[in-house]
Amino acid sequence: MLGAGIFTVFREAFAKTYSYLAVALFLAGLVACLNAASVYSMAKQIDRPGGVYAYSRHYLNKDFSFVAGFAFVFGKIGSIGAIAWIFAEYLTPLSNGALNTQLVASLAILVLTLLNTLGINRTALVAAILAAITTTYLVVAGLLGASHRGSGSNFTNLLSGGHSGGILAAASLLFFAFAGYARVATLGNEVKNAKVNIPRAILISLSAVLALYLLLGYALVNSLGTELDHLDAPFVAMLLGAGDLIPAWVTVLVASAASLGSMLALLAGVSRTAATMAEDRELPSAFAHRNRFGSPWLAEVIIAAGSIALLWSNAYLQWVIGFSSFSVLLYYAIGHLSALRQPRAEKPLPRIVAILGFALCVALLLSVPGPAVGVSCGILVIALVLRRMTRGLANTARGE
């Protein structure tokens, strides 16, 4: 969860809601908890890779499964684009304008795609090191920003200037910074005493991250005040105002490492979901082709191309995050519907968990700012129509 999103998403959410930022953060955290609970309930029964795509194929039908899988892949294309943008946003200021943000972001995606196709991925050890460095940095930065009393320390004055109408939109953006919480739920067959340890891991990680995010939200608003809603690289600005005790290059280094680590993992995970869909004939079979390193190289190249195209589409960062959040929230909404179909013999969680989770996912995805709702729905409809047409042609060719 502690990846690139945290370095910029507070700015986007704060601009929507101001003093209600904490409420939006709690709401995003609640949705993450409910989503993780439903995923865990199904992961105990199904160990096939693909997450909600595989679960909905088992508990619902192939149409829901296709929508879930397509939404996940499409949403993560947005995630990769957004994270690359964040990476470039922190890196390019050091060049004094010599580097173009979109160009730097595109090059980062290309390099990481090449690494993935060569079978070079982020190991558990590297992930642990990145997590330790990022967590330490964020805790220190949060404490410095929270204790600072400067020109932006008008926190109490902001309490009367909130936009409660933007809470859902802000929560949908903040949800982007929680992505990753359910990964552990898909590892049930690899965890000792999974029925105890997986729920415990989800609870500990979500609680720790939510507490850290609350600290960082307060620190950023306390240090920057209303300027937070438009500053590039807000962590650099916060720490500069707090006495520059952490040099800007350290912030850039940590943000860059978090971004590159997130993108590397995402490119690998999303391409493999696409490959699983191709094996089920939900995507062209070419997506399942793997090179001698075991990488579904064509899927990775196409996903990278989609992310780069999104970067150059003149979209705002908030819109790119919105595309990701909409699709992933739709993915989890289908996950909750799947959880509702679990038979009692599997001892699923209380139905209220899936019902509340579904309702909140729908409320947030419909509140995503920018054109994400309309454009994403249109793309999903086109994908469904093309799927029906190709399946119809295939059945005709077989004489069915």
BATORVEX-755689 format. One record per residue (C-alpha): y, z, x; residue in one letter; residue number from 0. Coordinates in nm, 2 decimals. Layout:
N
+--------+--------+--------+------+------+
|      Y |      Z |      X | tivo | fiba |
+--------+--------+--------+------+------+
|      Y |      Z |      X |    A |  NUM |
...
+--------+--------+--------+------+------+
# end
This chain:
400
+--------+--------+--------+------+------+
|      Y |      Z |      X | tivo | fiba |
+--------+--------+--------+------+------+
|   0.00 |   0.00 |   0.00 |    M |    0 |
|   0.24 |   0.08 |   0.28 |    L |    1 |
|   0.31 |  -0.28 |   0.37 |    G |    2 |
|   0.61 |  -0.50 |   0.36 |    A |    3 |
|   0.72 |  -0.45 |   0.00 |    G |    4 |
|   0.85 |  -0.10 |   0.06 |    I |    5 |
|   1.11 |  -0.24 |   0.31 |    F |    6 |
|   1.30 |  -0.43 |   0.04 |    T |    7 |
|   1.17 |  -0.37 |  -0.31 |    V |    8 |
|   1.40 |  -0.06 |  -0.36 |    F |    9 |
|   1.70 |  -0.28 |  -0.33 |    R |   10 |
|   1.58 |  -0.52 |  -0.60 |    E |   11 |
|   1.47 |  -0.23 |  -0.84 |    A |   12 |
|   1.79 |  -0.03 |  -0.78 |    F |   13 |
|   2.01 |  -0.32 |  -0.88 |    A |   14 |
|   1.83 |  -0.32 |  -1.22 |    K |   15 |
|   1.84 |   0.05 |  -1.31 |    T |   16 |
|   2.05 |   0.26 |  -1.06 |    Y |   17 |
|   2.00 |   0.63 |  -1.14 |    S |   18 |
|   1.68 |   0.57 |  -1.33 |    Y |   19 |
|   1.51 |   0.44 |  -1.02 |    L |   20 |
|   1.28 |   0.75 |  -1.01 |    A |   21 |
|   1.17 |   0.69 |  -1.37 |    V |   22 |
|   1.09 |   0.33 |  -1.29 |    A |   23 |
|   0.90 |   0.44 |  -0.98 |    L |   24 |
|   0.69 |   0.70 |  -1.18 |    F |   25 |
|   0.61 |   0.43 |  -1.43 |    L |   26 |
|   0.50 |   0.18 |  -1.17 |    A |   27 |
|   0.28 |   0.46 |  -1.01 |    G |   28 |
|   0.13 |   0.54 |  -1.35 |    L |   29 |
|   0.03 |   0.18 |  -1.41 |    V |   30 |
|  -0.12 |   0.17 |  -1.06 |    A |   31 |
|  -0.33 |   0.48 |  -1.14 |    C |   32 |
|  -0.45 |   0.34 |  -1.47 |    L |   33 |
|  -0.54 |   0.01 |  -1.31 |    N |   34 |
|  -0.73 |   0.17 |  -1.03 |    A |   35 |
|  -0.92 |   0.39 |  -1.28 |    A |   36 |
|  -1.04 |   0.09 |  -1.48 |    S |   37 |
|  -1.13 |  -0.10 |  -1.17 |    V |   38 |
|  -1.33 |   0.19 |  -1.04 |    Y |   39 |
|  -1.52 |   0.23 |  -1.36 |    S |   40 |
|  -1.64 |  -0.13 |  -1.34 |    M |   41 |
|  -1.69 |  -0.13 |  -0.96 |    A |   42 |
|  -1.95 |   0.13 |  -1.00 |    K |   43 |
|  -2.16 |  -0.12 |  -1.20 |    Q |   44 |
|  -2.08 |  -0.46 |  -1.03 |    I |   45 |
|  -2.08 |  -0.51 |  -0.66 |    D |   46 |
|  -2.01 |  -0.88 |  -0.65 |    R |   47 |
|  -1.69 |  -0.98 |  -0.47 |    P |   48 |
|  -1.39 |  -1.10 |  -0.67 |    G |   49 |
|  -1.27 |  -0.79 |  -0.83 |    G |   50 |
|  -1.15 |  -0.83 |  -1.19 |    V |   51 |
|  -1.25 |  -1.20 |  -1.18 |    Y |   52 |
|  -1.61 |  -1.09 |  -1.14 |    A |   53 |
|  -1.58 |  -0.80 |  -1.38 |    Y |   54 |
|  -1.43 |  -1.01 |  -1.66 |    S |   55 |
|  -1.69 |  -1.27 |  -1.61 |    R |   56 |
|  -1.96 |  -1.01 |  -1.68 |    H |   57 |
|  -1.79 |  -0.81 |  -1.96 |    Y |   58 |
|  -1.58 |  -1.07 |  -2.13 |    L |   59 |
|  -1.63 |  -1.45 |  -2.09 |    N |   60 |
|  -1.57 |  -1.73 |  -1.84 |    K |   61 |
|  -1.23 |  -1.82 |  -2.00 |    D |   62 |
|  -1.09 |  -1.47 |  -1.93 |    F |   63 |
|  -1.25 |  -1.47 |  -1.59 |    S |   64 |
|  -1.08 |  -1.80 |  -1.50 |    F |   65 |
|  -0.74 |  -1.67 |  -1.61 |    V |   66 |
|  -0.79 |  -1.35 |  -1.41 |    A |   67 |
|  -0.90 |  -1.53 |  -1.10 |    G |   68 |
|  -0.63 |  -1.80 |  -1.13 |    F |   69 |
|  -0.36 |  -1.53 |  -1.19 |    A |   70 |
|  -0.48 |  -1.33 |  -0.89 |    F |   71 |
|  -0.47 |  -1.63 |  -0.66 |    V |   72 |
|  -0.14 |  -1.76 |  -0.80 |    F |   73 |
|   0.01 |  -1.41 |  -0.78 |    G |   74 |
|  -0.10 |  -1.35 |  -0.43 |    K |   75 |
|   0.05 |  -1.68 |  -0.33 |    I |   76 |
|   0.38 |  -1.53 |  -0.45 |    G |   77 |
|   0.30 |  -1.21 |  -0.25 |    S |   78 |
|   0.24 |  -1.40 |   0.07 |    I |   79 |
|   0.57 |  -1.58 |   0.02 |    G |   80 |
|   0.76 |  -1.26 |  -0.06 |    A |   81 |
|   0.61 |  -1.07 |   0.24 |    I |   82 |
|   0.69 |  -1.36 |   0.47 |    A |   83 |
|   1.05 |  -1.36 |   0.34 |    W |   84 |
|   1.08 |  -0.98 |   0.41 |    I |   85 |
|   0.95 |  -1.04 |   0.76 |    F |   86 |
|   1.21 |  -1.30 |   0.82 |    A |   87 |
|   1.49 |  -1.10 |   0.66 |    E |   88 |
|   1.44 |  -0.82 |   0.91 |    Y |   89 |
|   1.38 |  -1.05 |   1.21 |    L |   90 |
|   1.66 |  -1.31 |   1.17 |    T |   91 |
|   1.96 |  -1.08 |   1.19 |    P |   92 |
|   1.87 |  -1.00 |   1.56 |    L |   93 |
|   1.92 |  -1.37 |   1.64 |    S |   94 |
|   2.29 |  -1.36 |   1.52 |    N |   95 |
|   2.23 |  -1.64 |   1.27 |    G |   96 |
|   2.04 |  -1.87 |   1.52 |    A |   97 |
|   1.72 |  -1.85 |   1.31 |    L |   98 |
|   1.68 |  -1.97 |   0.95 |    N |   99 |
|   1.51 |  -1.72 |   0.72 |    T |  100 |
|   1.29 |  -1.97 |   0.54 |    Q |  101 |
|   1.19 |  -2.14 |   0.86 |    L |  102 |
|   1.09 |  -1.82 |   1.03 |    V |  103 |
|   0.89 |  -1.71 |   0.72 |    A |  104 |
|   0.71 |  -2.05 |   0.70 |    S |  105 |
|   0.62 |  -2.04 |   1.07 |    L |  106 |
|   0.48 |  -1.69 |   1.02 |    A |  107 |
|   0.25 |  -1.81 |   0.74 |    I |  108 |
|   0.14 |  -2.11 |   0.94 |    L |  109 |
|   0.05 |  -1.90 |   1.25 |    V |  110 |
|  -0.14 |  -1.64 |   1.04 |    L |  111 |
|  -0.33 |  -1.91 |   0.85 |    T |  112 |
|  -0.44 |  -2.06 |   1.18 |    L |  113 |
|  -0.56 |  -1.72 |   1.30 |    L |  114 |
|  -0.76 |  -1.67 |   0.98 |    N |  115 |
|  -0.92 |  -2.01 |   1.00 |    T |  116 |
|  -1.04 |  -1.92 |   1.35 |    L |  117 |
|  -1.21 |  -1.61 |   1.21 |    G |  118 |
|  -0.95 |  -1.37 |   1.35 |    I |  119 |
|  -0.88 |  -1.10 |   1.09 |    N |  120 |
|  -0.74 |  -0.75 |   1.07 |    R |  121 |
|  -1.01 |  -0.50 |   1.17 |    T |  122 |
|  -1.04 |  -0.15 |   1.02 |    A |  123 |
|  -0.91 |   0.00 |   1.35 |    L |  124 |
|  -0.60 |  -0.23 |   1.35 |    V |  125 |
|  -0.54 |  -0.14 |   0.98 |    A |  126 |
|  -0.56 |   0.23 |   1.06 |    A |  127 |
|  -0.32 |   0.20 |   1.36 |    I |  128 |
|  -0.07 |   0.00 |   1.15 |    L |  129 |
|  -0.10 |   0.26 |   0.87 |    A |  130 |
|  -0.04 |   0.55 |   1.10 |    A |  131 |
|   0.27 |   0.38 |   1.26 |    I |  132 |
|   0.42 |   0.27 |   0.93 |    T |  133 |
|   0.36 |   0.61 |   0.76 |    T |  134 |
|   0.51 |   0.80 |   1.06 |    T |  135 |
|   0.82 |   0.57 |   1.06 |    Y |  136 |
|   0.87 |   0.59 |   0.68 |    L |  137 |
|   0.85 |   0.97 |   0.68 |    V |  138 |
|   1.10 |   1.01 |   0.96 |    V |  139 |
|   1.33 |   0.74 |   0.82 |    A |  140 |
|   1.31 |   0.91 |   0.47 |    G |  141 |
|   1.40 |   1.25 |   0.61 |    L |  142 |
|   1.69 |   1.12 |   0.81 |    L |  143 |
|   1.83 |   0.93 |   0.52 |    G |  144 |
|   1.78 |   1.22 |   0.28 |    A |  145 |
|   1.96 |   1.46 |   0.51 |    S |  146 |
|   2.25 |   1.22 |   0.58 |    H |  147 |
|   2.59 |   1.29 |   0.43 |    R |  148 |
|   2.81 |   0.98 |   0.47 |    G |  149 |
|   3.01 |   0.73 |   0.27 |    S |  150 |
|   2.71 |   0.65 |   0.06 |    G |  151 |
|   2.63 |   1.01 |  -0.03 |    S |  152 |
|   2.75 |   0.99 |  -0.38 |    N |  153 |
|   2.40 |   1.04 |  -0.52 |    F |  154 |
|   2.51 |   1.28 |  -0.79 |    T |  155 |
|   2.78 |   1.05 |  -0.92 |    N |  156 |
|   2.52 |   0.78 |  -0.98 |    L |  157 |
|   2.33 |   1.00 |  -1.22 |    L |  158 |
|   2.58 |   0.90 |  -1.49 |    S |  159 |
|   2.58 |   0.54 |  -1.41 |    G |  160 |
|   2.22 |   0.43 |  -1.47 |    G |  161 |
|   2.09 |   0.13 |  -1.67 |    H |  162 |
|   1.81 |   0.26 |  -1.88 |    S |  163 |
|   1.75 |  -0.08 |  -2.02 |    G |  164 |
|   1.64 |  -0.21 |  -1.68 |    G |  165 |
|   1.36 |   0.05 |  -1.63 |    I |  166 |
|   1.08 |  -0.18 |  -1.72 |    L |  167 |
|   1.21 |  -0.47 |  -1.51 |    A |  168 |
|   1.26 |  -0.23 |  -1.22 |    A |  169 |
|   0.91 |  -0.09 |  -1.26 |    A |  170 |
|   0.76 |  -0.44 |  -1.26 |    S |  171 |
|   0.93 |  -0.50 |  -0.92 |    L |  172 |
|   0.83 |  -0.16 |  -0.78 |    L |  173 |
|   0.47 |  -0.23 |  -0.88 |    F |  174 |
|   0.47 |  -0.49 |  -0.60 |    F |  175 |
|   0.50 |  -0.21 |  -0.35 |    A |  176 |
|   0.19 |  -0.04 |  -0.49 |    F |  177 |
|  -0.04 |  -0.34 |  -0.44 |    A |  178 |
|  -0.36 |  -0.24 |  -0.25 |    G |  179 |
|  -0.44 |   0.08 |  -0.43 |    Y |  180 |
|  -0.76 |  -0.06 |  -0.60 |    A |  181 |
|  -0.92 |  -0.21 |  -0.29 |    R |  182 |
|  -1.13 |   0.11 |  -0.22 |    V |  183 |
|  -1.26 |   0.09 |  -0.58 |    A |  184 |
|  -1.45 |  -0.23 |  -0.49 |    T |  185 |
|  -1.64 |  -0.07 |  -0.21 |    L |  186 |
|  -1.86 |   0.15 |  -0.42 |    G |  187 |
|  -2.18 |   0.04 |  -0.25 |    N |  188 |
|  -2.04 |   0.11 |   0.10 |    E |  189 |
|  -1.91 |   0.46 |   0.04 |    V |  190 |
|  -2.10 |   0.79 |   0.07 |    K |  191 |
|  -2.11 |   0.99 |  -0.25 |    N |  192 |
|  -1.90 |   0.72 |  -0.41 |    A |  193 |
|  -1.87 |   0.88 |  -0.75 |    K |  194 |
|  -1.68 |   1.17 |  -0.59 |    V |  195 |
|  -1.51 |   1.01 |  -0.29 |    N |  196 |
|  -1.37 |   0.70 |  -0.45 |    I |  197 |
|  -1.17 |   0.87 |  -0.73 |    P |  198 |
|  -1.06 |   1.13 |  -0.47 |    R |  199 |
|  -0.95 |   0.86 |  -0.23 |    A |  200 |
|  -0.75 |   0.68 |  -0.51 |    I |  201 |
|  -0.59 |   1.01 |  -0.62 |    L |  202 |
|  -0.49 |   1.12 |  -0.27 |    I |  203 |
|  -0.36 |   0.78 |  -0.16 |    S |  204 |
|  -0.16 |   0.72 |  -0.48 |    L |  205 |
|  -0.02 |   1.07 |  -0.48 |    S |  206 |
|   0.08 |   1.05 |  -0.11 |    A |  207 |
|   0.24 |   0.71 |  -0.15 |    V |  208 |
|   0.43 |   0.81 |  -0.47 |    L |  209 |
|   0.57 |   1.12 |  -0.30 |    A |  210 |
|   0.68 |   0.91 |   0.00 |    L |  211 |
|   0.84 |   0.64 |  -0.22 |    Y |  212 |
|   1.03 |   0.91 |  -0.41 |    L |  213 |
|   1.16 |   1.04 |  -0.07 |    L |  214 |
|   1.26 |   0.69 |   0.04 |    L |  215 |
|   1.42 |   0.61 |  -0.29 |    G |  216 |
|   1.64 |   0.92 |  -0.26 |    Y |  217 |
|   1.71 |   0.86 |   0.10 |    A |  218 |
|   1.83 |   0.50 |   0.05 |    L |  219 |
|   2.05 |   0.59 |  -0.25 |    V |  220 |
|   2.18 |   0.90 |  -0.08 |    N |  221 |
|   2.28 |   0.70 |   0.24 |    S |  222 |
|   2.39 |   0.37 |   0.09 |    L |  223 |
|   2.50 |   0.45 |  -0.26 |    G |  224 |
|   2.58 |   0.15 |  -0.48 |    T |  225 |
|   2.57 |  -0.07 |  -0.17 |    E |  226 |
|   2.19 |  -0.06 |  -0.18 |    L |  227 |
|   2.19 |  -0.32 |  -0.45 |    D |  228 |
|   2.30 |  -0.61 |  -0.22 |    H |  229 |
|   2.23 |  -0.51 |   0.15 |    L |  230 |
|   2.00 |  -0.72 |   0.36 |    D |  231 |
|   1.75 |  -0.51 |   0.56 |    A |  232 |
|   1.84 |  -0.19 |   0.38 |    P |  233 |
|   1.64 |   0.04 |   0.62 |    F |  234 |
|   1.84 |  -0.08 |   0.91 |    V |  235 |
|   2.16 |  -0.01 |   0.72 |    A |  236 |
|   2.04 |   0.34 |   0.61 |    M |  237 |
|   1.94 |   0.44 |   0.96 |    L |  238 |
|   2.26 |   0.30 |   1.12 |    L |  239 |
|   2.46 |   0.52 |   0.88 |    G |  240 |
|   2.24 |   0.82 |   0.96 |    A |  241 |
|   2.35 |   0.81 |   1.32 |    G |  242 |
|   2.13 |   0.53 |   1.45 |    D |  243 |
|   1.87 |   0.78 |   1.56 |    L |  244 |
|   1.61 |   0.52 |   1.51 |    I |  245 |
|   1.73 |   0.19 |   1.68 |    P |  246 |
|   1.74 |  -0.12 |   1.47 |    A |  247 |
|   1.47 |  -0.29 |   1.69 |    W |  248 |
|   1.22 |  -0.02 |   1.60 |    V |  249 |
|   1.28 |  -0.08 |   1.23 |    T |  250 |
|   1.24 |  -0.45 |   1.28 |    V |  251 |
|   0.92 |  -0.40 |   1.48 |    L |  252 |
|   0.76 |  -0.17 |   1.22 |    V |  253 |
|   0.87 |  -0.40 |   0.93 |    A |  254 |
|   0.74 |  -0.70 |   1.12 |    S |  255 |
|   0.40 |  -0.54 |   1.20 |    A |  256 |
|   0.36 |  -0.42 |   0.84 |    A |  257 |
|   0.45 |  -0.77 |   0.71 |    S |  258 |
|   0.22 |  -0.96 |   0.94 |    L |  259 |
|  -0.07 |  -0.72 |   0.88 |    G |  260 |
|  -0.03 |  -0.75 |   0.50 |    S |  261 |
|  -0.01 |  -1.13 |   0.52 |    M |  262 |
|  -0.32 |  -1.15 |   0.74 |    L |  263 |
|  -0.52 |  -0.94 |   0.50 |    A |  264 |
|  -0.39 |  -1.13 |   0.20 |    L |  265 |
|  -0.47 |  -1.47 |   0.33 |    L |  266 |
|  -0.82 |  -1.37 |   0.40 |    A |  267 |
|  -0.88 |  -1.19 |   0.07 |    G |  268 |
|  -0.72 |  -1.45 |  -0.16 |    V |  269 |
|  -0.89 |  -1.74 |   0.00 |    S |  270 |
|  -1.23 |  -1.57 |  -0.05 |    R |  271 |
|  -1.15 |  -1.51 |  -0.42 |    T |  272 |
|  -1.07 |  -1.88 |  -0.45 |    A |  273 |
|  -1.40 |  -1.96 |  -0.27 |    A |  274 |
|  -1.59 |  -1.73 |  -0.51 |    T |  275 |
|  -1.43 |  -1.92 |  -0.80 |    M |  276 |
|  -1.53 |  -2.25 |  -0.64 |    A |  277 |
|  -1.89 |  -2.13 |  -0.62 |    E |  278 |
|  -1.88 |  -2.07 |  -0.99 |    D |  279 |
|  -1.73 |  -2.42 |  -1.05 |    R |  280 |
|  -1.40 |  -2.27 |  -1.17 |    E |  281 |
|  -1.22 |  -2.44 |  -0.89 |    L |  282 |
|  -1.30 |  -2.76 |  -0.70 |    P |  283 |
|  -1.61 |  -2.71 |  -0.48 |    S |  284 |
|  -1.42 |  -2.80 |  -0.17 |    A |  285 |
|  -1.25 |  -2.45 |  -0.19 |    F |  286 |
|  -1.59 |  -2.30 |  -0.10 |    A |  287 |
|  -1.64 |  -2.50 |   0.22 |    H |  288 |
|  -1.65 |  -2.27 |   0.52 |    R |  289 |
|  -1.60 |  -2.36 |   0.89 |    N |  290 |
|  -1.82 |  -2.23 |   1.17 |    R |  291 |
|  -1.62 |  -1.91 |   1.18 |    F |  292 |
|  -1.71 |  -1.83 |   0.82 |    G |  293 |
|  -1.36 |  -1.90 |   0.69 |    S |  294 |
|  -1.29 |  -2.09 |   0.36 |    P |  295 |
|  -1.04 |  -2.30 |   0.56 |    W |  296 |
|  -0.93 |  -2.54 |   0.29 |    L |  297 |
|  -0.86 |  -2.26 |   0.04 |    A |  298 |
|  -0.65 |  -2.08 |   0.31 |    E |  299 |
|  -0.46 |  -2.40 |   0.39 |    V |  300 |
|  -0.38 |  -2.47 |   0.03 |    I |  301 |
|  -0.28 |  -2.11 |  -0.04 |    I |  302 |
|  -0.05 |  -2.12 |   0.27 |    A |  303 |
|   0.10 |  -2.44 |   0.15 |    A |  304 |
|   0.17 |  -2.30 |  -0.19 |    G |  305 |
|   0.34 |  -1.99 |  -0.04 |    S |  306 |
|   0.56 |  -2.21 |   0.19 |    I |  307 |
|   0.65 |  -2.44 |  -0.10 |    A |  308 |
|   0.77 |  -2.13 |  -0.30 |    L |  309 |
|   0.99 |  -2.02 |   0.00 |    L |  310 |
|   1.17 |  -2.36 |   0.00 |    W |  311 |
|   1.21 |  -2.38 |  -0.38 |    S |  312 |
|   1.55 |  -2.21 |  -0.37 |    N |  313 |
|   1.41 |  -1.91 |  -0.55 |    A |  314 |
|   1.56 |  -1.56 |  -0.49 |    Y |  315 |
|   1.35 |  -1.30 |  -0.33 |    L |  316 |
|   1.35 |  -1.10 |  -0.66 |    Q |  317 |
|   1.21 |  -1.41 |  -0.83 |    W |  318 |
|   0.93 |  -1.45 |  -0.57 |    V |  319 |
|   0.84 |  -1.08 |  -0.62 |    I |  320 |
|   0.85 |  -1.14 |  -0.99 |    G |  321 |
|   0.60 |  -1.43 |  -0.97 |    F |  322 |
|   0.36 |  -1.20 |  -0.78 |    S |  323 |
|   0.41 |  -0.90 |  -1.01 |    S |  324 |
|   0.36 |  -1.10 |  -1.33 |    F |  325 |
|   0.04 |  -1.26 |  -1.22 |    S |  326 |
|  -0.11 |  -0.94 |  -1.08 |    V |  327 |
|  -0.02 |  -0.74 |  -1.39 |    L |  328 |
|  -0.19 |  -1.01 |  -1.60 |    L |  329 |
|  -0.49 |  -0.98 |  -1.38 |    Y |  330 |
|  -0.51 |  -0.61 |  -1.43 |    Y |  331 |
|  -0.44 |  -0.64 |  -1.81 |    A |  332 |
|  -0.76 |  -0.85 |  -1.83 |    I |  333 |
|  -0.93 |  -0.58 |  -1.61 |    G |  334 |
|  -0.85 |  -0.32 |  -1.88 |    H |  335 |
|  -0.99 |  -0.55 |  -2.15 |    L |  336 |
|  -1.30 |  -0.58 |  -1.95 |    S |  337 |
|  -1.33 |  -0.20 |  -1.91 |    A |  338 |
|  -1.30 |  -0.17 |  -2.29 |    L |  339 |
|  -1.62 |  -0.38 |  -2.32 |    R |  340 |
|  -1.83 |  -0.15 |  -2.10 |    Q |  341 |
|  -2.13 |  -0.01 |  -2.29 |    P |  342 |
|  -2.15 |   0.36 |  -2.34 |    R |  343 |
|  -2.47 |   0.37 |  -2.13 |    A |  344 |
|  -2.26 |   0.30 |  -1.82 |    E |  345 |
|  -2.05 |   0.61 |  -1.89 |    K |  346 |
|  -1.71 |   0.44 |  -1.86 |    P |  347 |
|  -1.39 |   0.63 |  -1.85 |    L |  348 |
|  -1.23 |   0.74 |  -2.19 |    P |  349 |
|  -1.11 |   0.43 |  -2.38 |    R |  350 |
|  -0.75 |   0.57 |  -2.39 |    I |  351 |
|  -0.73 |   0.49 |  -2.01 |    V |  352 |
|  -0.79 |   0.12 |  -2.06 |    A |  353 |
|  -0.58 |   0.10 |  -2.38 |    I |  354 |
|  -0.28 |   0.27 |  -2.22 |    L |  355 |
|  -0.32 |   0.07 |  -1.90 |    G |  356 |
|  -0.34 |  -0.26 |  -2.10 |    F |  357 |
|  -0.03 |  -0.18 |  -2.30 |    A |  358 |
|   0.17 |  -0.08 |  -2.00 |    L |  359 |
|   0.06 |  -0.39 |  -1.80 |    C |  360 |
|   0.17 |  -0.62 |  -2.08 |    V |  361 |
|   0.50 |  -0.43 |  -2.12 |    A |  362 |
|   0.58 |  -0.47 |  -1.75 |    L |  363 |
|   0.47 |  -0.83 |  -1.71 |    L |  364 |
|   0.69 |  -0.93 |  -2.00 |    L |  365 |
|   0.98 |  -0.75 |  -1.84 |    S |  366 |
|   0.96 |  -0.92 |  -1.50 |    V |  367 |
|   1.31 |  -1.06 |  -1.42 |    P |  368 |
|   1.38 |  -1.42 |  -1.34 |    G |  369 |
|   1.18 |  -1.73 |  -1.45 |    P |  370 |
|   0.84 |  -1.59 |  -1.37 |    A |  371 |
|   0.72 |  -1.52 |  -1.72 |    V |  372 |
|   0.79 |  -1.87 |  -1.86 |    G |  373 |
|   0.70 |  -2.07 |  -1.55 |    V |  374 |
|   0.38 |  -1.86 |  -1.49 |    S |  375 |
|   0.26 |  -1.90 |  -1.85 |    C |  376 |
|   0.33 |  -2.27 |  -1.83 |    G |  377 |
|   0.12 |  -2.31 |  -1.51 |    I |  378 |
|  -0.16 |  -2.10 |  -1.66 |    L |  379 |
|  -0.17 |  -2.32 |  -1.97 |    V |  380 |
|  -0.18 |  -2.64 |  -1.76 |    I |  381 |
|  -0.46 |  -2.49 |  -1.55 |    A |  382 |
|  -0.66 |  -2.41 |  -1.86 |    L |  383 |
|  -0.61 |  -2.75 |  -2.01 |    V |  384 |
|  -0.71 |  -2.92 |  -1.68 |    L |  385 |
|  -1.02 |  -2.69 |  -1.67 |    R |  386 |
|  -1.12 |  -2.79 |  -2.02 |    R |  387 |
|  -1.07 |  -3.16 |  -1.94 |    M |  388 |
|  -1.27 |  -3.16 |  -1.62 |    T |  389 |
|  -1.55 |  -2.96 |  -1.78 |    R |  390 |
|  -1.55 |  -3.21 |  -2.07 |    G |  391 |
|  -1.57 |  -3.50 |  -1.84 |    L |  392 |
|  -1.85 |  -3.33 |  -1.64 |    A |  393 |
|  -2.05 |  -3.27 |  -1.96 |    N |  394 |
|  -2.00 |  -3.63 |  -2.07 |    T |  395 |
|  -2.12 |  -3.75 |  -1.74 |    A |  396 |
|  -2.44 |  -3.54 |  -1.77 |    R |  397 |
|  -2.49 |  -3.66 |  -2.13 |    G |  398 |
|  -2.44 |  -3.32 |  -2.28 |    E |  399 |
+--------+--------+--------+------+------+
# end
